[in-house]
Amino acid sequence: MGVAYFVRGTGESWAVIRLTGRDREDIVAEGLSREAAEGLCFSRLEELPRGAVVAGKLTLDGEIAHRRHPRQLRLKL
């Protein structure tokens, strides 16, 4: 399963790349026009499951400071 897609190229030759790991790239299609590569990339992005977590947890305990509850202020007149 791909985790991200992007378009890479210059001039008249563009490719759609799939990132499948920390540093692994797979070429989905190459030799495309820029418009065709962008269209294919967008369609592949739409196929990705929504809200999927690839590496398990999003954050580890202690990585983010505990969030405080917002306080509501009162005005006394």
Secondary structure, DSSP 8 states (H G I E B T S, - for coil): --SEEEEEEETTEEEEEEE-SSS-EEEEEEEE-HHHHHHHHHHHHHHS-TT--SSS-SS-TTSS-------------
